[in-house]
Amino acid sequence: MAQSVNIIDNVVKASLPLYGVTTLFGGLANRVVSSEFAVELQNNLVRAHKAGAGSIMPLESIRGAMLLRANAHLIGASGIRRQWDERLVLFLRKDVTPLVPEFGSIGASGDLIPMSYIAAAISGVDETVQVDFQGEKISAPEALARLELKPELYNAKEGLAMLNGTSVMTASAAHACYDFYILMAVTLHVHAMALQALTASNQPFHPFLHKIKGHYGQIDVADILLELIDGSTMIYDALDGKLTKSSGEALVQDRYSLRCCPQFLGPIVETMYDITQIIEIEMNSANDNPLIDTNTGKVYCGGNFLGEHVALAMDRLRQVIGLMAKHLDVQVAQLVTPEFKNGLPACLVGNRARQVNIGVKALQICGNSIMPVLLFLGTSITDKFPTHAEQYNQNINSMGQMSACLARQSISTLCQHLSICLLVCVQALDLRANIIEKETNYDARPLLSENTRRVYEAVRLIINVPIDRKRPYIWDDGEHALDEHIARVAENLIGNENGPLYKLFSLTIMDSLHCADPGANQTHQPQGHEEQVAGVNIYKTGQGKSAIVLFTDIFGYTFINTRKLADRFANDTGTTVLIPDYFHGDPMNPTIPNYRDLLPDWLKRHPTTEACEIADKFISTIKGHYESIQVIGFCYGAKVVVYLITHPELSSTIKAAIVGHPSMLVKEEAKQIRRPILFLCAEIDHIFTPDIEEYFEKELATSGFGTFLKYPGTVHGFIVRPDGSPQVNQQSEKAVQDAIEYFKKNI
């Protein structure tokens, strides 16, 4: 960071013309500003853009923008002093959040207006700027005083570095993506509940059907639905290849909304993964202007502030939310309509002896009112930009922040729709249970799959209607305040960390994957010992002159499977193997009940950026002590390995690298790899998805640095955490042997 600041200082001292430093901005960039006004120019920029409108943005989005702005500056190309990022981080740590209006950004020169409020808040010179100080609304200068900071002005380029970027829209988009993951999991559970209530067949989800088509999202959805309905006695079991259901009035195969769930939702899951990757790249980008190449001392003017990637991603997100809502609306219609409900009472009426009861009719109508709104919110906004913005200078713009704000609105509205769907499904399951139990029991729990039983119970708990063998959820109309039930369930879907439904869904779709599965139990007597290097505890095994550094998955350096691998590598390659504890004694602990529920918070405590910094320092410390260094990373650790071999100051130290079933890699990293790397890939991996793998393989084929091996019949995690089956154990052993041979070749 200091290098880029020095370059800007030299430009100012030499009175050289540089956009936004010694000139005005945008359509006024033809006006030169003398060096003596360079500081005033930046602080005037901040004050002049305090022109937002509307309600205050969600505080979590504002805080996300603060974090992302600091992250962008730390790349070192923005010409801003580190002290400003330290202030941003201090505000975050002390729970101090600038109050930023939602309207003002057109997403062209970044989020100028909303970022001006954040910039003004940490500067602390403007009494009119307000912050939320641990729940109290106070002025920015007062907040600085409480934090024992003094008001300070921005130097040359610094105001522009604060305002000119995509941090606000990206933070809003990131929150929308996170919530969408949760709501996708809710959606899949709703479909699983509807499948059971309608006594649907499981045959349409047989792996054969989906592997033979090949779309990974479709395969994912089919696998997840099979898992969600597994063990249900309401489902018609035809996985053995039965050709039809029993004869009679029933269709020999279910209607499309049931049978084609994987084909309809699969592309949405793929879109979800794609959008997430786009947002992750933007989160880790330098996105202001101009940008400084500290290697050459040159300054480049461009347009990284244009948020088109974020804008289009959020347009797509809103579109698929509309499609999801329409699908859900059809499922509810099937549950209440006599012709389609497989014996359930019309409108799911509970007490049919009471002639005036209308059951869930009003719930369906409310859902009907929401679905078109979600479809409307799914229309694009990125193509509706003003071409005359800012003196026709910003004549193309992204509307990224507005698209992200609409996405948050879609998310909130979808919560209401899903709440209604869950209530309807609970009633339908009660009534189906009573039919199966020959009018003797409305308690659906014994008949449900384990996964949906937990949701069924959580909904009943939230609405405070106990499960009753003698009565369904709704017996007579008017006995419950349905609007209150809708609100209670909706409030539990996102943002309520203590809510029973949120706890069930907070891992989202990823909970069904193998990232957090410790695999079959293994035993091993470690051959190495623990010591400390560069302030980090390590496991060290072997006494070779060359080193292998192993970066672990989420289970950390004490995980017995990992130490077993390290000992194997040391013995078979004749090297010293080191495993640093970059989680500081806080790995995921699979022995804790419901430990998967803790994963989201654990990941917040241990971001990969922090692990990469620790790895950076560790490699720099040991590089003079060994003849050569190779690295290997599994799952989480693969991200660290790729970081090490894409940073020139580190990659020259590393002779070769291996990653096994990697997580969190983004396409942008493929082009930056300049060291030999071996990818050990699972056949089915929902995290290192086929399109990402294909992209890496193509890029590395061009550069000649990559080798890819795939192991049939395996899933994510199979090398470190095989499930104990003979085939997976065999493939895990093969992958380990391939890694050993690769290490030997590169020692």
C-alpha positions in Angstrom: 0.0 0.0 0.0 2.8 2.4 0.9 4.4 2.0 -2.6 1.2 3.1 -4.4 0.8 6.1 -2.0 4.4 7.2 -2.7 3.7 7.0 -6.5 0.7 9.3 -6.0 2.7 11.7 -3.9 5.3 12.0 -6.6 2.7 12.7 -9.2 1.3 15.5 -7.0 4.8 17.0 -6.3 5.6 17.0 -10.0 2.3 18.6 -10.9 1.6 15.8 -13.4 -1.9 15.5 -14.9 -3.6 12.5 -13.4 -7.3 11.9 -13.4 -9.0 12.5 -10.1 -5.7 13.5 -8.4 -4.7 16.7 -10.3 -7.9 17.0 -12.4 -11.6 17.1 -11.6 -13.8 14.1 -12.1 -16.0 12.5 -14.8 -17.3 15.0 -17.3 -15.2 17.7 -15.7 -11.9 15.8 -16.1 -10.6 18.4 -18.6 -10.2 20.8 -15.7 -6.8 20.7 -14.1 -6.4 21.2 -10.3 -3.1 22.5 -9.0 -1.1 20.4 -6.6 -1.8 22.8 -3.7 -5.5 21.9 -3.9 -5.0 18.1 -4.2 -6.1 17.5 -0.6 -9.0 19.8 -0.8 -10.1 18.1 -4.0 -10.4 14.7 -2.3 -12.3 16.0 0.8 -14.6 18.1 -1.4 -15.4 14.9 -3.4 -16.5 13.2 -0.2 -18.7 16.1 0.9 -20.2 16.8 -2.5 -21.5 13.2 -2.9 -23.4 13.2 0.3 -26.7 13.3 -1.7 -28.4 10.0 -1.0 -32.1 9.4 -0.6 -34.6 6.9 0.8 -34.5 4.6 3.8 -31.3 3.6 5.5 -29.7 0.4 4.0 -29.6 -2.7 6.2 -26.7 -2.3 8.6 -25.2 -5.7 7.6 -24.9 -4.5 4.0 -23.2 -1.3 5.0 -20.8 -3.2 7.2 -20.1 -5.6 4.4 -19.3 -2.6 2.1 -16.8 -1.3 4.7 -15.0 -4.7 4.9 -14.9 -5.0 1.1 -13.5 -1.5 0.7 -10.7 -2.3 3.0 -10.1 -5.6 1.3 -9.8 -3.8 -2.1 -7.3 -1.3 -0.7 -5.2 -4.1 0.7 -4.4 -5.3 -2.8 -2.1 -2.2 -2.9 -3.1 -0.6 -6.1 -5.4 2.2 -4.9 -3.0 4.9 -3.5 -4.5 5.1 0.0 -2.8 4.9 3.4 -3.4 1.9 5.5 -4.7 4.0 8.4 -8.1 4.4 6.6 -8.5 0.7 6.4 -7.6 0.3 10.0 -10.3 2.8 10.8 -12.8 0.8 8.8 -11.8 -2.4 10.7 -12.0 -0.6 14.0 -15.5 0.6 13.2 -16.5 -2.9 12.4 -14.9 -4.4 15.6 -16.5 -1.7 17.8 -19.9 -2.1 16.1 -20.0 1.4 14.7 -21.9 1.6 11.4 -22.4 4.7 9.2 -26.0 5.3 8.2 -26.2 5.1 4.4 -29.3 5.8 2.3 -30.4 3.1 -0.1 -30.7 5.4 -3.2 -27.9 7.1 -5.0 -25.7 4.6 -6.8 -26.0 3.9 -10.6 -23.2 1.4 -10.4 -21.1 3.2 -13.0 -18.3 5.0 -11.2 -18.8 2.5 -8.5 -21.1 3.3 -5.5 -20.0 7.0 -5.2 -22.9 8.4 -3.2 -23.4 5.6 -0.6 -19.6 5.2 -0.2 -19.4 9.0 0.5 -21.3 8.4 3.8 -18.8 5.7 4.9 -15.8 7.8 3.9 -17.2 10.9 5.7 -18.0 8.8 8.8 -14.5 7.5 9.3 -13.0 10.9 8.5 -15.2 12.4 11.2 -15.1 16.0 10.0 -18.8 16.3 9.1 -21.3 16.8 12.0 -24.2 16.0 9.7 -23.0 12.4 9.1 -24.8 9.9 11.4 -23.6 6.5 12.6 -25.1 3.7 14.5 -22.9 3.4 17.6 -23.7 0.1 19.2 -27.4 0.7 18.7 -27.3 4.5 19.4 -27.6 7.1 16.7 -24.9 9.7 17.1 -22.8 12.0 14.8 -19.6 10.8 13.2 -17.4 13.3 15.1 -18.8 12.1 18.4 -18.2 8.4 17.3 -14.6 9.2 16.6 -14.2 10.9 20.0 -15.6 7.8 21.8 -13.2 5.6 19.8 -10.4 8.0 20.8 -9.7 9.0 17.2 -9.2 12.4 15.8 -10.9 13.8 12.7 -8.7 13.6 9.7 -8.7 14.7 6.1 -8.0 12.6 3.0 -4.8 13.0 1.1 -4.4 13.0 -2.7 -6.3 10.2 -4.4 -7.6 8.9 -1.1 -11.2 10.2 -1.3 -11.5 8.7 -4.8 -10.1 5.4 -3.5 -12.8 5.4 -0.8 -15.7 6.3 -3.1 -14.9 4.9 -6.4 -15.6 1.1 -6.3 -18.2 -1.6 -6.2 -18.1 -2.4 -2.5 -21.7 -1.4 -1.6 -23.4 -3.3 -4.4 -21.2 -6.3 -3.9 -21.9 -6.4 -0.1 -25.6 -6.2 -0.8 -25.3 -8.9 -3.4 -23.2 -11.1 -1.1 -25.9 -11.0 1.6 -28.6 -11.7 -1.0 -26.6 -14.8 -2.2 -26.1 -16.1 1.4 -29.8 -15.8 2.1 -30.7 -17.3 -1.2 -28.6 -20.4 -0.4 -30.7 -20.8 2.7 -34.0 -20.3 0.9 -33.0 -22.8 -1.8 -32.6 -25.3 1.0 -36.0 -24.4 2.3 -37.5 -24.8 -1.2 -36.0 -28.2 -1.6 -37.5 -29.3 1.8 -40.9 -27.9 0.7 -40.8 -30.0 -2.4 -39.8 -33.0 -0.4 -42.8 -32.4 1.9 -45.1 -32.0 -1.0 -43.8 -35.2 -2.6 -44.7 -37.1 0.5 -48.1 -35.5 1.0 -49.0 -36.4 -2.6 -47.5 -40.0 -2.2 -45.2 -39.4 -5.2 -42.8 -41.9 -6.5 -39.0 -41.6 -5.9 -38.2 -43.2 -9.2 -37.8 -39.8 -11.1 -34.8 -39.1 -8.8 -32.9 -42.3 -9.5 -29.2 -41.4 -10.2 -29.2 -43.2 -13.5 -31.6 -40.7 -15.1 -29.6 -37.6 -14.1 -26.1 -38.9 -14.7 -27.1 -39.9 -18.2 -28.1 -36.3 -18.9 -25.1 -34.9 -17.2 -26.0 -31.5 -15.8 -24.4 -31.2 -12.4 -27.2 -29.0 -10.9 -29.8 -31.6 -12.0 -27.7 -34.4 -10.4 -27.4 -32.3 -7.2 -31.1 -31.7 -6.9 -32.0 -35.3 -7.6 -29.4 -36.5 -5.0 -30.7 -34.0 -2.4 -34.4 -34.9 -2.9 -33.6 -38.6 -2.6 -31.8 -37.9 0.7 -34.7 -35.6 1.9 -37.4 -38.2 1.3 -35.3 -41.2 2.3 -37.1 -43.4 4.9 -40.6 -41.9 4.3 -43.4 -44.4 4.2 -45.5 -41.9 2.3 -43.4 -42.1 -0.8 -44.1 -44.7 -3.4 -40.8 -46.6 -3.6 -39.9 -47.5 -7.2 -36.1 -47.1 -7.1 -35.9 -50.8 -8.0 -37.2 -50.0 -11.5 -41.0 -50.8 -11.0 -42.7 -49.5 -14.1 -45.9 -48.1 -12.7 -47.8 -47.3 -9.6 -50.8 -49.5 -8.8 -53.5 -49.4 -11.5 -56.7 -47.5 -11.0 -57.3 -43.7 -11.2 -53.7 -42.8 -10.2 -51.4 -41.7 -13.0 -48.7 -44.2 -13.8 -46.2 -41.3 -13.4 -46.4 -38.1 -11.4 -47.1 -34.7 -12.9 -44.2 -32.6 -14.1 -44.0 -30.3 -11.0 -43.2 -33.4 -8.9 -41.4 -35.6 -11.5 -39.3 -32.9 -13.0 -38.0 -31.2 -9.9 -34.4 -31.9 -10.7 -34.7 -30.7 -14.3 -36.5 -27.5 -13.3 -34.5 -26.7 -10.1 -31.1 -28.0 -11.4 -30.5 -25.0 -13.7 -31.4 -22.7 -10.8 -28.8 -24.4 -8.6 -26.2 -24.0 -11.3 -27.1 -20.4 -11.6 -26.7 -20.1 -7.8 -23.2 -21.5 -8.0 -22.3 -19.3 -10.9 -23.6 -16.1 -9.3 -21.7 -16.9 -6.1 -18.5 -17.3 -8.0 -19.0 -13.9 -9.7 -19.7 -12.2 -6.4 -16.7 -13.8 -4.8 -14.4 -12.6 -7.5 -15.8 -9.1 -7.2 -15.4 -9.2 -3.4 -11.6 -9.8 -3.9 -11.0 -7.3 -6.7 -9.3 -3.9 -7.0 -12.3 -1.9 -8.4 -11.5 1.8 -8.2 -9.8 4.1 -10.7 -7.1 5.0 -11.5 -5.0 2.0 -10.3 -1.3 1.9 -9.7 1.1 -0.9 -10.8 3.7 -0.8 -8.0 6.0 -3.0 -9.9 6.4 -0.5 -12.8 5.4 2.7 -11.1 2.8 3.3 -13.8 -0.7 4.5 -13.2 -3.6 3.2 -15.4 -7.0 4.8 -15.9 -9.8 2.3 -16.6 -13.2 1.2 -15.5 -13.0 -1.5 -12.9 -15.7 0.4 -10.9 -18.4 -0.5 -13.4 -20.5 -3.1 -11.6 -21.9 -5.0 -14.5 -20.9 -8.4 -13.2 -22.8 -7.8 -10.0 -25.7 -6.2 -11.7 -26.3 -9.0 -14.1 -25.8 -11.6 -11.4 -28.5 -10.0 -9.3 -30.8 -9.7 -12.3 -30.3 -13.5 -12.7 -30.9 -14.1 -9.1 -34.2 -12.3 -9.1 -35.3 -14.1 -12.3 -34.7 -17.6 -10.8 -36.4 -16.6 -7.5 -39.5 -15.9 -9.7 -39.2 -19.3 -11.3 -38.9 -21.0 -7.9 -42.0 -19.2 -6.7 -44.0 -20.3 -9.7 -43.0 -23.9 -9.1 -43.9 -23.7 -5.5 -47.3 -22.1 -6.4 -48.0 -25.1 -8.6 -47.2 -27.6 -5.8 -49.6 -25.8 -3.4 -52.3 -25.9 -6.1 -51.9 -29.7 -6.5 -52.2 -30.1 -2.7 -55.6 -28.3 -2.5 -57.2 -29.3 -5.8 -59.4 -32.5 -5.8 -58.4 -33.6 -9.2 -54.7 -33.7 -8.4 -54.3 -34.4 -4.6 -54.4 -38.2 -4.5 -57.2 -38.5 -2.0 -56.5 -35.4 0.2 -59.7 -33.4 1.0 -60.4 -30.3 -1.1 -58.6 -27.2 0.2 -57.1 -29.5 2.9 -60.2 -29.0 5.1 -59.6 -30.5 8.6 -63.1 -30.9 10.0 -65.3 -31.8 7.1 -68.3 -32.3 9.3 -68.4 -28.5 9.8 -70.0 -27.4 6.5 -68.6 -23.8 6.5 -64.9 -24.8 6.7 -62.7 -23.7 3.7 -59.4 -25.0 5.0 -56.2 -23.5 3.5 -58.0 -21.6 0.7 -56.9 -18.2 2.1 -53.3 -19.4 2.5 -53.3 -20.4 -1.2 -54.8 -17.1 -2.3 -52.1 -15.2 -0.3 -49.4 -17.2 -2.0 -51.1 -16.5 -5.3 -50.8 -12.8 -4.6 -47.1 -13.1 -3.9 -46.0 -15.2 -6.8 -46.7 -12.6 -9.5 -44.8 -10.0 -7.5 -41.8 -12.2 -7.4 -42.0 -12.7 -11.2 -42.3 -9.0 -11.6 -39.3 -8.4 -9.4 -37.5 -10.9 -11.6 -37.5 -8.5 -14.5 -34.1 -6.9 -15.4 -33.0 -3.4 -14.4 -29.5 -3.5 -15.9 -30.8 -2.6 -19.3 -32.8 0.4 -18.0 -29.8 2.5 -17.2 -29.8 6.3 -18.0 -27.5 7.1 -20.9 -27.1 10.7 -20.0 -25.8 10.3 -16.5 -23.2 12.7 -15.2 -22.8 14.9 -18.3 -23.0 11.9 -20.6 -19.7 10.7 -19.1 -21.3 7.7 -17.3 -23.3 7.0 -20.5 -23.3 3.3 -19.7 -23.8 2.2 -16.2 -24.8 -1.0 -14.4 -27.5 -0.2 -11.8 -25.8 -2.8 -9.8 -26.7 -1.5 -6.3 -30.4 -1.1 -7.4 -30.4 -4.7 -8.8 -28.9 -5.9 -5.5 -31.5 -4.0 -3.5 -34.3 -5.5 -5.6 -32.7 -8.9 -4.9 -32.9 -8.3 -1.2 -36.6 -7.4 -1.7 -37.1 -10.6 -3.7 -35.5 -12.6 -0.9 -37.7 -11.0 1.8 -40.8 -11.6 -0.3 -39.8 -15.2 -1.1 -39.6 -15.8 2.7 -43.3 -14.9 3.0 -44.2 -17.3 0.1 -42.1 -20.2 1.6 -43.7 -19.6 4.9 -47.2 -20.1 3.4 -45.9 -23.2 1.5 -44.6 -24.7 4.7 -47.9 -24.2 6.6 -49.9 -25.7 3.7 -47.5 -28.7 3.6 -47.8 -29.3 7.4 -51.6 -29.4 7.0 -51.4 -31.7 4.0 -49.0 -34.1 5.8 -51.3 -34.3 8.8 -54.2 -35.2 6.6 -52.2 -37.7 4.6 -51.1 -39.4 7.8 -54.7 -39.7 8.9 -55.6 -41.3 5.5 -52.7 -43.8 5.8 -53.5 -44.5 9.4 -57.2 -45.2 8.5 -58.6 -42.1 10.2 -56.9 -42.8 13.6 -53.9 -40.5 13.7 -53.0 -37.0 12.4 -49.4 -37.1 13.7 -47.3 -37.4 10.5 -44.0 -37.8 12.3 -43.7 -41.6 12.2 -44.4 -41.7 8.5 -42.0 -38.8 7.4 -38.4 -39.0 6.4 -36.0 -37.9 9.1 -35.0 -34.7 7.3 -38.5 -33.5 6.7 -39.7 -34.6 10.2 -37.3 -32.0 11.7 -38.8 -29.3 9.6 -42.4 -30.4 10.4 -41.6 -30.3 14.1 -39.9 -26.9 13.8 -42.8 -25.3 12.1 -45.2 -26.6 14.8 -42.9 -25.3 17.5 -42.7 -21.8 15.9 -46.4 -21.4 15.5 -47.0 -22.9 18.9 -49.5 -25.5 17.7 -48.6 -28.8 19.3 -48.7 -32.0 17.2 -51.9 -33.8 18.1 -52.9 -37.4 17.1 -56.6 -36.3 17.1 -56.4 -33.1 15.1 -54.5 -31.7 12.1 -52.8 -28.3 12.2 -56.1 -26.6 11.1 -59.2 -28.3 12.3 -61.8 -25.5 12.1 -61.4 -22.2 10.3 -60.7 -19.3 12.6 -59.1 -21.2 15.4 -55.6 -19.8 14.4 -54.4 -16.4 13.4 -52.9 -17.6 10.1 -51.3 -14.2 9.4 -49.4 -14.4 12.6 -48.3 -18.0 11.7 -47.1 -16.7 8.3 -45.1 -14.0 10.0 -43.6 -16.2 12.6 -42.3 -18.8 10.1 -41.0 -16.2 7.7 -39.1 -14.5 10.5 -37.4 -17.8 11.2 -36.1 -18.5 7.8 -33.3 -15.9 7.5 -31.6 -13.7 10.0 -32.9 -15.4 13.1 -29.9 -17.2 14.3 -31.7 -18.7 17.3 -34.8 -19.8 15.4 -35.3 -23.6 15.0 -35.9 -23.3 11.2 -32.8 -21.1 10.7 -30.7 -23.6 12.5 -31.9 -26.3 10.3 -31.4 -24.4 7.1 -28.4 -22.2 7.8 -25.9 -24.6 6.2 -28.1 -24.4 3.1 -27.6 -26.9 0.3 -23.9 -27.3 1.3 -25.1 -29.3 4.3 -26.1 -32.1 2.0 -22.6 -32.2 0.6 -19.5 -33.9 2.0 -17.4 -30.8 2.9 -18.3 -31.2 6.6 -18.4 -35.0 6.7 -15.4 -36.4 8.7 -15.7 -39.8 6.9 -15.2 -43.2 8.4 -13.3 -43.5 11.7 -9.6 -44.1 11.3 -7.0 -45.1 13.9 -3.3 -44.2 13.8 -0.4 -43.5 16.2 1.2 -40.3 15.0 5.0 -40.6 14.4 5.8 -36.9 14.6 5.7 -34.2 17.2 4.3 -30.7 17.7 6.4 -27.6 17.9 6.0 -23.9 17.0 7.2 -22.0 14.0 6.6 -18.3 13.2 4.2 -18.2 16.1 2.1 -21.1 14.7 1.8 -24.5 16.2 2.7 -27.2 13.7 2.8 -31.0 13.5 6.2 -32.1 12.1 7.1 -35.6 10.9 10.1 -36.9 9.0 13.7 -35.7 8.8 14.3 -35.0 5.2 16.2 -32.1 3.7 13.2 -31.2 1.5 9.8 -30.2 2.9 6.2 -30.8 2.2 3.8 -28.4 3.8 0.3 -29.8 4.2 -2.7 -27.3 4.5 -5.6 -29.0 6.1 -9.4 -29.0 5.6 -11.7 -27.6 8.3 -10.8 -30.4 10.7 -7.4 -29.0 11.3 -3.9 -30.2 12.1 -4.9 -32.5 15.0 -7.3 -34.5 12.8 -6.0 -38.1 12.9 -6.6 -38.7 9.2 -4.5 -35.7 8.3 -1.6 -36.7 10.6 -1.8 -40.3 9.2 -1.4 -38.8 5.7 1.5 -36.6 6.8 3.3 -39.6 8.2 2.7 -41.5 5.1 4.1 -38.7 2.9 7.2 -38.3 5.1 7.9 -42.1 5.1 7.3 -42.7 1.4 9.0 -39.5 0.1 11.9 -39.1 2.6 10.9 -35.5 3.3 9.9 -33.5 6.3 6.2 -32.9 6.4 4.8 -29.8 8.2 1.2 -29.1 9.1 0.6 -25.6 10.3 -2.4 -24.9 12.6 -3.8 -21.9 10.8 -7.0 -22.2 12.9 -5.2 -21.4 16.1 -6.6 -24.4 18.0 -10.1 -23.9 16.8 -10.9 -26.5 14.0 -14.3 -27.8 13.3 -15.0 -30.6 15.9 -17.1 -33.4 14.4 -17.6 -35.0 17.8 -19.9 -32.1 18.9 -23.6 -32.9 18.4 -25.0 -31.0 15.4 -21.6 -29.6 14.6 -22.6 -28.9 11.1 -24.9 -26.2 12.4 -21.8 -24.4 13.7 -20.1 -24.2 10.3 -21.4 -20.8 9.1 -20.1 -19.1 12.2 -16.9 -21.1 12.2 -16.2 -19.9 8.6 -16.8 -16.3 9.7 -14.1 -16.8 12.4 -11.7 -18.4 10.0 -11.9 -16.7 6.6 -9.5 -18.1 4.0 -7.9 -14.6 3.7 -6.6 -15.0 7.3 -5.3 -18.5 6.6 -3.5 -17.3 3.5 -1.7 -14.6 5.5 -0.6 -17.2 8.1 0.6 -19.5 5.3 2.4 -16.6 3.6 4.4 -15.9 6.8 5.0 -19.6 7.5 6.5 -20.3 4.0 8.6 -17.1 4.2 10.0 -18.3 7.6 10.9 -21.9 6.6 12.2 -21.3 3.0 15.8 -21.0 4.0 15.8 -24.2 6.0 15.0 -26.8 3.3 16.5 -27.6 -0.1 13.0 -27.5 -1.7 9.4 -26.9 -0.6 6.3 -28.5 -2.0 2.7 -27.8 -0.8 -0.5 -29.8 -0.7 -3.9 -28.7 0.4 -7.2 -30.5 0.8 -10.7 -28.8 0.6 -10.3 -25.5 2.5 -6.5 -25.9 2.3 -6.5 -26.0 -1.5 -7.5 -22.3 -1.5 -4.4 -21.5 0.5 -2.2 -23.6 -1.8 -3.5 -21.7 -4.9 -2.9 -18.4 -3.1 0.7 -19.4 -2.5 1.4 -20.3 -6.1 -0.3 -17.3 -7.6 1.7 -14.7 -5.7 5.1 -14.1 -7.3 6.9 -13.4 -4.1 5.9 -16.8 -2.8 5.5 -19.0 -5.8 9.2 -18.8 -6.6 9.8 -20.6 -3.2 7.5 -23.4 -4.0 8.6 -26.1 -6.4 5.3 -27.9 -7.0 1.8 -28.1 -5.5 -1.1 -30.5 -5.2 -4.7 -29.8 -4.3 -7.2 -32.5 -3.4 -11.0 -32.0 -3.8 -10.5 -28.2 -3.6 -13.0 -25.7 -2.2 -13.5 -22.0 -2.8 -11.5 -21.7 -5.9 -12.6 -19.1 -8.5 -11.9 -19.1 -12.2 -9.8 -15.9 -12.0 -7.1 -17.8 -10.1 -6.5 -20.3 -12.9 -4.8 -17.7 -15.1 -2.5 -16.6 -12.3 -1.0 -20.1 -11.6 2.7 -20.2 -12.6 3.9 -23.4 -10.8 3.3 -27.1 -11.5 0.1 -28.2 -9.8 -1.6 -31.6 -9.6 -5.4 -31.7 -9.1 -6.8 -34.8 -7.5 -10.5 -34.6 -8.3 -13.6 -36.4 -7.2 -15.9 -37.8 -9.8 -18.9 -35.9 -8.2 -18.0 -32.7 -6.5 -20.6 -30.1 -5.7 -18.0 -27.6 -4.5 -15.2 -27.9 -7.2 -18.0 -28.0 -9.8 -17.6 -29.4 -13.3 -17.6 -26.0 -14.9 -14.9 -24.7 -12.6 -12.8 -27.8 -13.0 -13.2 -27.6 -16.8 -12.1 -23.9 -16.8 -9.0 -24.7 -14.7 -8.1 -27.6 -16.8 -8.4 -25.5 -20.0 -6.4 -22.6 -18.7 -3.7 -24.8 -17.2 -3.5 -26.9 -20.4 -2.6 -23.6 -22.2 0.1 -22.7 -19.6 1.3 -26.3 -19.2 1.3 -26.1 -15.4 -1.7 -28.3 -14.6 -2.2 -32.1 -14.3 -5.7 -33.4 -13.6 -6.6 -36.8 -12.2 -10.1 -38.0 -11.5 -11.2 -40.9 -9.4 -14.4 -42.8 -10.3 -17.1 -43.4 -7.7 -15.8 -40.7 -5.4 -17.3 -37.5 -3.9 -15.8 -34.4 -2.2 -13.5 -35.2 0.7 -12.6 -38.8 -0.4 -8.8 -38.6 0.0 -8.6 -37.4 3.6 -12.1 -38.6 4.7 -13.1 -41.7 2.7 -16.4 -43.1 3.7 -15.1 -46.6 4.4 -16.6 -48.3 1.4 -14.2 -50.6 -0.6 -14.4 -48.6 -3.8 -13.8 -45.2 -2.1 -11.0 -46.6 0.0 -9.3 -48.0 -3.1 -9.6 -44.7 -4.9 -8.4 -42.8 -1.9 -5.3 -45.0 -1.7 -4.7 -44.5 -5.4 -4.9 -40.7 -5.0 -2.5 -40.8 -2.1 -0.1 -42.9 -4.1 -0.4 -40.5 -7.1 0.4 -37.6 -4.7 3.5 -39.5 -3.4 4.8 -40.1 -6.9 4.3 -36.5 -7.8 6.2 -35.3 -4.8 9.1 -37.7 -5.6 9.3 -36.4 -9.1 9.5 -32.8 -7.9 11.9 -33.1 -5.0 
